[in-house]
Amino acid sequence: MVFKELALFTNKFHAEKKFYSETLGFTLQENTESRFTVAIGKSKLTFVKSEESFIYHYCFLIPCNQLEESIQWLKKRLEPVQLETGAFIQWFETWNAHSVYFYDGSGNIAEFIVRHDLKNESSSPFDINSIISVNEIGMPTNNIKQLSDQLSAEMGTEFWKGSYEYFGTHGNQEGLFLLPNFEHKKIWYPTQLPVKTSPFKARVTNNGQDFSIQYSNNMLEINKL
């Protein structure tokens, strides 16, 4: 599963636009008073102006040999999130992956992840063009199995790892929905940001078929394109 587009909502629109265009240095592909879009590898990321505050956790895939380079790149622009151990790198043994976290212009928790099983090494110096795609978006719910079953039935994707009770993942290593149960998992690791449902729109591809997705108020709508 690959994310082609992801649209999030923010009440800190100008701060978010400044973060992506100036702090990180992306070129704005779309730039209006109510929305902007940047191209991130194979994906497009859009922020839409909102009066309401929302909290997201999302993630970008980078080459599996460039985590250290990406951290140094980030440190020239912002302060990555430090873990309780004092380190910046989180190791996920069962995922065979490493991550580094940072806050975006709205205060959402964003992430670079390397997935070693994908064997997508790069020999080029790390920069914004090294980012491969949007890789994850949080989709908090109080019924992980029901949401996962709907995704499977309507998109042909599969539950990946985790549990139906506390925290699950759906999709594959190229693209995942993170499914925390907000009745049990209260914060987004490694922060104190609360886990709660926030609306988003996405366009994904799975097995050659495109789908549009809308998620809001714990309700998921999927349409074939």
C-alpha positions in Angstrom: 0.0 0.0 0.0 1.4 3.4 -1.0 0.1 6.8 0.1 -0.3 9.1 -2.9 -1.9 11.9 -1.0 -2.5 12.8 2.6 -4.5 15.9 3.7 -4.4 17.1 7.4 -6.1 20.0 9.1 -4.5 22.7 11.2 -5.4 25.8 13.1 -1.8 26.9 12.9 -1.8 27.2 9.2 0.8 29.9 8.7 3.2 28.2 11.2 2.8 24.9 9.4 3.4 26.5 6.0 6.5 28.2 7.3 7.7 24.9 8.8 7.5 23.0 5.5 8.6 25.8 3.2 11.3 27.5 5.3 12.4 25.1 8.1 12.5 22.0 6.0 12.8 23.7 2.6 10.1 22.1 0.5 8.7 23.9 -2.6 5.0 24.7 -2.2 3.2 23.0 -5.1 -0.1 24.6 -4.1 -0.3 27.7 -2.0 -3.6 29.5 -1.2 -5.1 31.2 1.8 -6.7 28.0 3.0 -4.4 25.1 1.9 -0.9 24.3 0.8 0.7 21.1 -0.7 4.3 19.8 -0.8 5.6 16.9 -2.8 7.3 14.4 -0.5 8.8 11.7 -2.7 6.0 9.6 -4.2 3.4 11.4 -2.0 1.8 14.7 -1.7 1.1 16.2 1.7 -1.5 18.9 2.1 -2.5 21.0 5.1 -5.9 22.6 5.2 -6.7 25.6 7.3 -9.1 24.9 10.2 -10.6 26.8 13.1 -10.3 23.7 15.3 -7.2 22.2 16.7 -6.3 18.6 15.8 -3.4 16.3 16.7 -1.8 13.9 14.3 1.0 11.4 14.2 2.4 10.7 10.8 5.6 9.3 9.4 7.9 9.5 6.3 9.9 6.6 4.9 13.6 7.3 4.2 16.3 5.0 2.8 17.3 2.3 5.2 20.9 3.3 5.4 20.4 7.0 6.0 18.9 7.4 9.5 22.1 8.9 11.0 22.4 11.3 8.0 18.7 12.3 8.4 19.2 13.1 12.1 22.2 15.4 11.3 20.1 17.0 8.5 17.2 17.6 11.0 19.5 19.0 13.7 20.5 21.8 11.3 16.9 22.8 11.1 15.1 21.8 14.4 15.6 19.8 17.6 14.6 16.1 17.2 12.6 14.6 20.1 14.9 13.1 22.7 13.8 9.8 24.1 13.8 8.9 27.8 17.2 7.3 27.4 18.6 10.6 26.0 19.0 9.1 22.5 17.2 10.2 19.4 16.8 6.8 17.7 14.0 4.3 18.6 14.5 0.7 17.6 11.5 -1.4 16.8 12.7 -5.0 17.0 9.6 -6.7 15.7 9.3 -4.2 12.8 13.1 -4.4 12.0 13.0 -0.6 11.9 14.5 2.5 13.4 12.9 5.9 13.8 13.6 9.5 14.8 10.8 11.9 15.8 10.2 15.6 15.5 7.4 18.2 15.9 6.0 19.9 12.9 4.7 23.5 12.8 1.4 22.7 14.4 2.9 20.6 17.2 2.0 17.2 15.6 4.5 14.4 16.0 6.2 13.5 12.8 8.8 10.8 12.2 11.5 9.5 9.8 11.5 5.7 9.7 13.9 3.3 8.1 12.6 -0.2 7.4 15.5 -2.5 6.9 13.4 -5.3 5.2 12.7 -2.9 2.3 16.4 -2.8 1.4 16.0 0.6 -0.2 19.6 1.9 0.4 20.7 5.1 -1.3 24.2 6.3 -2.2 23.2 10.0 -2.5 23.7 12.5 0.3 20.6 12.9 2.4 18.3 15.9 1.6 14.6 16.5 1.2 14.7 14.7 -2.1 15.8 11.5 -0.2 12.4 11.2 1.5 10.6 8.3 -0.3 7.0 8.9 0.7 4.4 9.3 3.5 4.6 6.0 5.3 2.2 6.1 8.2 -0.8 8.0 9.5 -2.4 7.6 12.9 -6.1 6.5 12.8 -7.2 6.3 16.4 -10.3 4.2 17.0 -12.1 2.4 19.8 -12.6 -0.7 17.7 -9.4 -1.8 16.0 -10.8 -5.0 14.6 -13.9 -3.4 13.0 -11.8 -0.7 11.4 -9.2 -3.2 10.1 -11.9 -5.5 8.8 -13.5 -2.6 6.9 -10.1 -1.7 5.3 -9.5 -5.4 4.3 -13.0 -5.8 2.9 -13.0 -2.5 0.9 -9.3 -2.2 -0.1 -7.9 -5.7 0.0 -5.3 -4.7 2.5 -4.4 -6.7 5.7 -3.8 -6.3 9.4 0.0 -6.2 9.8 1.3 -6.3 13.4 0.1 -5.5 16.9 -3.1 -6.4 18.6 -6.8 -5.6 18.3 -7.0 -4.6 21.9 -4.4 -1.9 22.4 -2.5 -0.9 19.2 -2.5 -2.4 15.7 -1.2 -1.6 12.3 -2.8 -2.2 8.9 -1.3 -2.2 5.5 2.3 -3.1 4.8 5.8 -1.7 5.2 5.4 0.7 2.3 2.3 2.2 3.9 0.6 1.7 7.2 -2.4 2.9 9.2 -1.6 3.1 12.9 -4.6 1.9 14.9 -4.3 2.8 18.5 -7.4 2.1 20.8 -7.9 5.6 22.3 -9.7 4.1 25.2 -6.5 2.3 26.3 -3.6 4.0 24.6 -3.7 7.6 25.8 -0.6 9.3 24.3 1.5 9.2 21.2 4.9 7.8 22.0 7.4 9.3 22.6 5.4 12.5 23.6 2.6 13.5 25.9 0.3 14.3 22.9 -3.1 12.7 23.5 -4.3 10.0 21.1 -7.7 11.1 19.8 -9.5 10.9 16.5 -8.6 13.7 14.1 -10.0 14.0 10.5 -7.9 13.4 7.5 -8.2 12.5 3.8 -5.9 10.3 1.9 -5.5 8.7 -1.5 -3.8 5.3 -1.5 -2.9 2.6 -4.0 -3.1 -1.1 -3.3 -2.5 -3.8 -5.9 -2.9 -1.3 -8.8 -6.2 0.1 -7.5 -6.6 3.7 -6.2 -8.8 4.5 -3.3 -9.9 7.8 -1.6 -10.2 7.7 2.2 -11.9 10.0 4.6 -11.7 9.5 8.3 -13.6 11.7 10.8 -15.3 11.2 14.1 -14.3 7.5 14.3 -16.0 6.8 10.9 -14.2 5.7 7.8 -15.4 6.2 4.2 -13.5 4.4 1.4 -14.2 4.8 -2.3 -12.6 3.2 -5.4 -11.2 5.7 -7.9 
